[in-house]
Amino acid sequence: MPEKAQIIQVPNTLRAKVGGRLGAIDAQAIAKAEAALADLSSQFEDWLMEEIKKLEAVQQLIKDEGLNPVNSDQLFYRAHDLKGLGTTYGFPLITRISGSLCKMLDEEEKRAVAPWKLVEAHLDAIRAVVRGQIKSEDHPVGVALSEALEVRVKEHLDEHNLNS
């Protein structure tokens, strides 16, 4: 004979903590937040350029010392930062291009065999997006460039059996 199932109702303590139904959204608070964001947005390009300069410093370090585990880690983390910040700062193609670079560098074994010319192509593309003020994610040249880099990364990872 099958056992009877017992249903246990867990009390909704969140509702009690916030006082029942959630209140209406405060339009003034939203307006203040949007205004603050608009004020900050004038600094986004400066902050983005600071991140790109950090990436370029690692690039120069690698040219001077060669690719080693320490500076290849730094390269990945700088690219990862740009991946997260590109769209926030109004440059979604930087997020896409940095994402492609991160895919090629996201594990130590991948970093060890990363083709330097392809890494530099990503860095050049990031600089080109900023220099050209390409802020649209569907910009035809930016999309073509992003797609070409992604294809090359996939080919490289497939060739080394590193595609995950």
PyRosetta script that sets phi, psi and omega in degrees:
from pyrosetta import init, pose_from_sequence

init()
pose = pose_from_sequence("MPEKAQIIQVPNTLRAKVGGRLGAIDAQAIAKAEAALADLSSQFEDWLMEEIKKLEAVQQLIKDEGLNPVNSDQLFYRAHDLKGLGTTYGFPLITRISGSLCKMLDEEEKRAVAPWKLVEAHLDAIRAVVRGQIKSEDHPVGVALSEALEVRVKEHLDEHNLNS")
pose.set_psi(1, 127.7)
pose.set_omega(1, -177.3)
pose.set_phi(2, -68.2)
pose.set_psi(2, 147.5)
pose.set_omega(2, 179.1)
pose.set_phi(3, -76.4)
pose.set_psi(3, 149.1)
pose.set_omega(3, 178.3)
pose.set_phi(4, -79.8)
pose.set_psi(4, 141.0)
pose.set_omega(4, 177.0)
pose.set_phi(5, -84.3)
pose.set_psi(5, 146.1)
pose.set_omega(5, 178.0)
pose.set_phi(6, -117.3)
pose.set_psi(6, 128.7)
pose.set_omega(6, 179.0)
pose.set_phi(7, -99.1)
pose.set_psi(7, 127.8)
pose.set_omega(7, 179.9)
pose.set_phi(8, -108.8)
pose.set_psi(8, 121.9)
pose.set_omega(8, 177.8)
pose.set_phi(9, -89.2)
pose.set_psi(9, 118.6)
pose.set_omega(9, 178.3)
pose.set_phi(10, -90.3)
pose.set_psi(10, 128.9)
pose.set_omega(10, -178.2)
pose.set_phi(11, -65.7)
pose.set_psi(11, 145.6)
pose.set_omega(11, 178.5)
pose.set_phi(12, -86.9)
pose.set_psi(12, 89.5)
pose.set_omega(12, -176.7)
pose.set_phi(13, -77.0)
pose.set_psi(13, -20.6)
pose.set_omega(13, 178.7)
pose.set_phi(14, -62.3)
pose.set_psi(14, -43.9)
pose.set_omega(14, -179.5)
pose.set_phi(15, -59.4)
pose.set_psi(15, -41.1)
pose.set_omega(15, 179.8)
pose.set_phi(16, -66.6)
pose.set_psi(16, -36.8)
pose.set_omega(16, -177.7)
pose.set_phi(17, -70.3)
pose.set_psi(17, -33.0)
pose.set_omega(17, -178.5)
pose.set_phi(18, -99.1)
pose.set_psi(18, 5.8)
pose.set_omega(18, 174.1)
pose.set_phi(19, 83.6)
pose.set_psi(19, 42.0)
pose.set_omega(19, 178.7)
pose.set_phi(20, 88.1)
pose.set_psi(20, -136.8)
pose.set_omega(20, -179.3)
pose.set_phi(21, -66.9)
pose.set_psi(21, 149.5)
pose.set_omega(21, 177.9)
pose.set_phi(22, -67.3)
pose.set_psi(22, 139.2)
pose.set_omega(22, -179.3)
pose.set_phi(23, -71.7)
pose.set_psi(23, 172.9)
pose.set_omega(23, 179.2)
pose.set_phi(24, -67.2)
pose.set_psi(24, 151.9)
pose.set_omega(24, 179.1)
pose.set_phi(25, -73.6)
pose.set_psi(25, 134.1)
pose.set_omega(25, -178.2)
pose.set_phi(26, -78.6)
pose.set_psi(26, 107.8)
pose.set_omega(26, -177.4)
pose.set_phi(27, -62.9)
pose.set_psi(27, -35.2)
pose.set_omega(27, 179.4)
pose.set_phi(28, -67.1)
pose.set_psi(28, -39.2)
pose.set_omega(28, 178.6)
pose.set_phi(29, -64.1)
pose.set_psi(29, -40.6)
pose.set_omega(29, 178.2)
pose.set_phi(30, -64.7)
pose.set_psi(30, -43.6)
pose.set_omega(30, 179.6)
pose.set_phi(31, -61.3)
pose.set_psi(31, -41.9)
pose.set_omega(31, 177.8)
pose.set_phi(32, -62.9)
pose.set_psi(32, -43.4)
pose.set_omega(32, 179.9)
pose.set_phi(33, -63.7)
pose.set_psi(33, -42.4)
pose.set_omega(33, 178.7)
pose.set_phi(34, -64.6)
pose.set_psi(34, -39.2)
pose.set_omega(34, 178.3)
pose.set_phi(35, -65.3)
pose.set_psi(35, -42.5)
pose.set_omega(35, 178.6)
pose.set_phi(36, -62.7)
pose.set_psi(36, -40.8)
pose.set_omega(36, 178.5)
pose.set_phi(37, -65.5)
pose.set_psi(37, -39.8)
pose.set_omega(37, 178.3)
pose.set_phi(38, -63.0)
pose.set_psi(38, -40.0)
pose.set_omega(38, 177.3)
pose.set_phi(39, -63.1)
pose.set_psi(39, -42.0)
pose.set_omega(39, -179.8)
pose.set_phi(40, -69.9)
pose.set_psi(40, -30.9)
pose.set_omega(40, -174.5)
pose.set_phi(41, -60.3)
pose.set_psi(41, -24.3)
pose.set_omega(41, 177.7)
pose.set_phi(42, -67.4)
pose.set_psi(42, -19.0)
pose.set_omega(42, -179.6)
pose.set_phi(43, -97.3)
pose.set_psi(43, -7.2)
pose.set_omega(43, -175.7)
pose.set_phi(44, -56.4)
pose.set_psi(44, -46.1)
pose.set_omega(44, -178.0)
pose.set_phi(45, -63.8)
pose.set_psi(45, -38.0)
pose.set_omega(45, 177.4)
pose.set_phi(46, -63.1)
pose.set_psi(46, -43.3)
pose.set_omega(46, 180.0)
pose.set_phi(47, -66.3)
pose.set_psi(47, -39.2)
pose.set_omega(47, 178.2)
pose.set_phi(48, -63.4)
pose.set_psi(48, -42.6)
pose.set_omega(48, 179.0)
pose.set_phi(49, -64.3)
pose.set_psi(49, -34.4)
pose.set_omega(49, 175.8)
pose.set_phi(50, -62.0)
pose.set_psi(50, -42.2)
pose.set_omega(50, 178.5)
pose.set_phi(51, -65.8)
pose.set_psi(51, -39.4)
pose.set_omega(51, 178.6)
pose.set_phi(52, -66.5)
pose.set_psi(52, -38.1)
pose.set_omega(52, 177.0)
pose.set_phi(53, -62.8)
pose.set_psi(53, -38.0)
pose.set_omega(53, 176.9)
pose.set_phi(54, -64.2)
pose.set_psi(54, -40.6)
pose.set_omega(54, 177.8)
pose.set_phi(55, -64.5)
pose.set_psi(55, -42.0)
pose.set_omega(55, 178.9)
pose.set_phi(56, -65.6)
pose.set_psi(56, -34.6)
pose.set_omega(56, 177.5)
pose.set_phi(57, -63.9)
pose.set_psi(57, -40.7)
pose.set_omega(57, 176.9)
pose.set_phi(58, -66.9)
pose.set_psi(58, -39.1)
pose.set_omega(58, 177.6)
pose.set_phi(59, -59.0)
pose.set_psi(59, -44.6)
pose.set_omega(59, 179.2)
pose.set_phi(60, -66.5)
pose.set_psi(60, -39.4)
pose.set_omega(60, 177.6)
pose.set_phi(61, -59.2)
pose.set_psi(61, -42.5)
pose.set_omega(61, -180.0)
pose.set_phi(62, -67.1)
pose.set_psi(62, -38.3)
pose.set_omega(62, 176.9)
pose.set_phi(63, -63.2)
pose.set_psi(63, -38.5)
pose.set_omega(63, -177.6)
pose.set_phi(64, -76.1)
pose.set_psi(64, -42.0)
pose.set_omega(64, -172.6)
pose.set_phi(65, -105.6)
pose.set_psi(65, -13.6)
pose.set_omega(65, -172.4)
pose.set_phi(66, 87.3)
pose.set_psi(66, 165.6)
pose.set_omega(66, -179.3)
pose.set_phi(67, -78.7)
pose.set_psi(67, 123.2)
pose.set_omega(67, 176.6)
pose.set_phi(68, -135.9)
pose.set_psi(68, 169.9)
pose.set_omega(68, -176.3)
pose.set_phi(69, -57.1)
pose.set_psi(69, -35.4)
pose.set_omega(69, -177.4)
pose.set_phi(70, -69.9)
pose.set_psi(70, -52.7)
pose.set_omega(70, -176.6)
pose.set_phi(71, -76.3)
pose.set_psi(71, -23.1)
pose.set_omega(71, 174.8)
pose.set_phi(72, -70.8)
pose.set_psi(72, -33.4)
pose.set_omega(72, 173.0)
pose.set_phi(73, -63.4)
pose.set_psi(73, -44.8)
pose.set_omega(73, 178.9)
pose.set_phi(74, -60.7)
pose.set_psi(74, -40.9)
pose.set_omega(74, 178.6)
pose.set_phi(75, -60.6)
pose.set_psi(75, -46.1)
pose.set_omega(75, 178.7)
pose.set_phi(76, -60.8)
pose.set_psi(76, -47.2)
pose.set_omega(76, -176.6)
pose.set_phi(77, -66.3)
pose.set_psi(77, -35.4)
pose.set_omega(77, 175.9)
pose.set_phi(78, -66.1)
pose.set_psi(78, -43.0)
pose.set_omega(78, 178.1)
pose.set_phi(79, -64.4)
pose.set_psi(79, -39.0)
pose.set_omega(79, 179.8)
pose.set_phi(80, -64.6)
pose.set_psi(80, -40.2)
pose.set_omega(80, 176.9)
pose.set_phi(81, -60.7)
pose.set_psi(81, -45.3)
pose.set_omega(81, 179.5)
pose.set_phi(82, -64.9)
pose.set_psi(82, -35.7)
pose.set_omega(82, 177.3)
pose.set_phi(83, -58.3)
pose.set_psi(83, -41.9)
pose.set_omega(83, -179.7)
pose.set_phi(84, -76.1)
pose.set_psi(84, -27.5)
pose.set_omega(84, -174.0)
pose.set_phi(85, -96.6)
pose.set_psi(85, -22.9)
pose.set_omega(85, -174.2)
pose.set_phi(86, -52.0)
pose.set_psi(86, -55.4)
pose.set_omega(86, -178.3)
pose.set_phi(87, -66.7)
pose.set_psi(87, -40.6)
pose.set_omega(87, 178.9)
pose.set_phi(88, -57.5)
pose.set_psi(88, -38.6)
pose.set_omega(88, -177.9)
pose.set_phi(89, -89.5)
pose.set_psi(89, 7.7)
pose.set_omega(89, 173.8)
pose.set_phi(90, 93.1)
pose.set_psi(90, 14.5)
pose.set_omega(90, -179.3)
pose.set_phi(91, -127.3)
pose.set_psi(91, 75.7)
pose.set_omega(91, -176.4)
pose.set_phi(92, -61.1)
pose.set_psi(92, -26.9)
pose.set_omega(92, 178.2)
pose.set_phi(93, -69.4)
pose.set_psi(93, -26.9)
pose.set_omega(93, 175.0)
pose.set_phi(94, -66.3)
pose.set_psi(94, -39.3)
pose.set_omega(94, 175.6)
pose.set_phi(95, -60.2)
pose.set_psi(95, -44.4)
pose.set_omega(95, -177.8)
pose.set_phi(96, -66.5)
pose.set_psi(96, -46.8)
pose.set_omega(96, -178.4)
pose.set_phi(97, -66.9)
pose.set_psi(97, -42.3)
pose.set_omega(97, 177.5)
pose.set_phi(98, -64.9)
pose.set_psi(98, -34.7)
pose.set_omega(98, 176.1)
pose.set_phi(99, -62.6)
pose.set_psi(99, -39.9)
pose.set_omega(99, 176.9)
pose.set_phi(100, -63.6)
pose.set_psi(100, -44.6)
pose.set_omega(100, 178.4)
pose.set_phi(101, -62.9)
pose.set_psi(101, -42.5)
pose.set_omega(101, 178.6)
pose.set_phi(102, -61.6)
pose.set_psi(102, -38.8)
pose.set_omega(102, 179.9)
pose.set_phi(103, -59.9)
pose.set_psi(103, -34.9)
pose.set_omega(103, -179.3)
pose.set_phi(104, -78.9)
pose.set_psi(104, -18.0)
pose.set_omega(104, -173.2)
pose.set_phi(105, -121.4)
pose.set_psi(105, 9.9)
pose.set_omega(105, -169.3)
pose.set_phi(106, -77.7)
pose.set_psi(106, -3.6)
pose.set_omega(106, 175.8)
pose.set_phi(107, -136.9)
pose.set_psi(107, 151.1)
pose.set_omega(107, -176.9)
pose.set_phi(108, -57.2)
pose.set_psi(108, -41.7)
pose.set_omega(108, -178.5)
pose.set_phi(109, -67.9)
pose.set_psi(109, -30.1)
pose.set_omega(109, 176.5)
pose.set_phi(110, -70.4)
pose.set_psi(110, -40.7)
pose.set_omega(110, -179.5)
pose.set_phi(111, -62.0)
pose.set_psi(111, -36.5)
pose.set_omega(111, -176.6)
pose.set_phi(112, -64.3)
pose.set_psi(112, -27.3)
pose.set_omega(112, -177.3)
pose.set_phi(113, -114.4)
pose.set_psi(113, 11.5)
pose.set_omega(113, -179.1)
pose.set_phi(114, -64.7)
pose.set_psi(114, 126.8)
pose.set_omega(114, 178.4)
pose.set_phi(115, -72.2)
pose.set_psi(115, 121.4)
pose.set_omega(115, -173.7)
pose.set_phi(116, -58.7)
pose.set_psi(116, -37.8)
pose.set_omega(116, -179.9)
pose.set_phi(117, -63.4)
pose.set_psi(117, -35.5)
pose.set_omega(117, 178.2)
pose.set_phi(118, -72.8)
pose.set_psi(118, -36.8)
pose.set_omega(118, 174.3)
pose.set_phi(119, -60.2)
pose.set_psi(119, -49.4)
pose.set_omega(119, -179.3)
pose.set_phi(120, -63.9)
pose.set_psi(120, -32.7)
pose.set_omega(120, 177.0)
pose.set_phi(121, -62.4)
pose.set_psi(121, -39.1)
pose.set_omega(121, 176.4)
pose.set_phi(122, -63.9)
pose.set_psi(122, -44.5)
pose.set_omega(122, -178.7)
pose.set_phi(123, -64.4)
pose.set_psi(123, -41.3)
pose.set_omega(123, 176.8)
pose.set_phi(124, -62.4)
pose.set_psi(124, -39.5)
pose.set_omega(124, 179.9)
pose.set_phi(125, -65.2)
pose.set_psi(125, -40.6)
pose.set_omega(125, 178.3)
pose.set_phi(126, -61.5)
pose.set_psi(126, -46.3)
pose.set_omega(126, 178.6)
pose.set_phi(127, -62.7)
pose.set_psi(127, -39.0)
pose.set_omega(127, -179.6)
pose.set_phi(128, -64.3)
pose.set_psi(128, -38.6)
pose.set_omega(128, 178.7)
pose.set_phi(129, -62.8)
pose.set_psi(129, -43.6)
pose.set_omega(129, 179.6)
pose.set_phi(130, -69.2)
pose.set_psi(130, -48.1)
pose.set_omega(130, -179.1)
pose.set_phi(131, -58.5)
pose.set_psi(131, -40.7)
pose.set_omega(131, -179.5)
pose.set_phi(132, -84.3)
pose.set_psi(132, -0.1)
pose.set_omega(132, -179.0)
pose.set_phi(133, 52.6)
pose.set_psi(133, 43.6)
pose.set_omega(133, -179.6)
pose.set_phi(134, -82.8)
pose.set_psi(134, 99.0)
pose.set_omega(134, -176.1)
pose.set_phi(135, -106.2)
pose.set_psi(135, -0.5)
pose.set_omega(135, 179.4)
pose.set_phi(136, -99.7)
pose.set_psi(136, 131.6)
pose.set_omega(136, -179.6)
pose.set_phi(137, -74.0)
pose.set_psi(137, -9.7)
pose.set_omega(137, 179.0)
pose.set_phi(138, -112.8)
pose.set_psi(138, 20.9)
pose.set_omega(138, 175.5)
pose.set_phi(139, -60.4)
pose.set_psi(139, 124.8)
pose.set_omega(139, -171.7)
pose.set_phi(140, -58.4)
pose.set_psi(140, -41.6)
pose.set_omega(140, 180.0)
pose.set_phi(141, -70.7)
pose.set_psi(141, -42.3)
pose.set_omega(141, 179.2)
pose.set_phi(142, -63.1)
pose.set_psi(142, -40.8)
pose.set_omega(142, 178.9)
pose.set_phi(143, -66.3)
pose.set_psi(143, -44.4)
pose.set_omega(143, 179.8)
pose.set_phi(144, -61.1)
pose.set_psi(144, -42.9)
pose.set_omega(144, 179.1)
pose.set_phi(145, -63.8)
pose.set_psi(145, -46.0)
pose.set_omega(145, 179.4)
pose.set_phi(146, -60.6)
pose.set_psi(146, -46.2)
pose.set_omega(146, -179.4)
pose.set_phi(147, -62.8)
pose.set_psi(147, -42.2)
pose.set_omega(147, 179.5)
pose.set_phi(148, -61.7)
pose.set_psi(148, -42.0)
pose.set_omega(148, 178.8)
pose.set_phi(149, -65.8)
pose.set_psi(149, -42.3)
pose.set_omega(149, 179.8)
pose.set_phi(150, -62.7)
pose.set_psi(150, -39.4)
pose.set_omega(150, 178.1)
pose.set_phi(151, -63.9)
pose.set_psi(151, -44.6)
pose.set_omega(151, -179.9)
pose.set_phi(152, -63.8)
pose.set_psi(152, -39.5)
pose.set_omega(152, 177.8)
pose.set_phi(153, -63.7)
pose.set_psi(153, -45.5)
pose.set_omega(153, 179.0)
pose.set_phi(154, -60.3)
pose.set_psi(154, -45.4)
pose.set_omega(154, 178.9)
pose.set_phi(155, -59.7)
pose.set_psi(155, -45.3)
pose.set_omega(155, 179.9)
pose.set_phi(156, -61.1)
pose.set_psi(156, -48.0)
pose.set_omega(156, -178.4)
pose.set_phi(157, -66.2)
pose.set_psi(157, -37.8)
pose.set_omega(157, 176.7)
pose.set_phi(158, -63.9)
pose.set_psi(158, -41.9)
pose.set_omega(158, -178.6)
pose.set_phi(159, -60.8)
pose.set_psi(159, -34.3)
pose.set_omega(159, -178.5)
pose.set_phi(160, -100.3)
pose.set_psi(160, 10.1)
pose.set_omega(160, -178.1)
pose.set_phi(161, 52.8)
pose.set_psi(161, 43.9)
pose.set_omega(161, -177.2)
pose.set_phi(162, -116.1)
pose.set_psi(162, 3.6)
pose.set_omega(162, -176.9)
pose.set_phi(163, -73.5)
pose.set_psi(163, 116.8)
pose.set_omega(163, -180.0)
pose.set_phi(164, -119.5)
pose.dump_pdb("model.pdb")
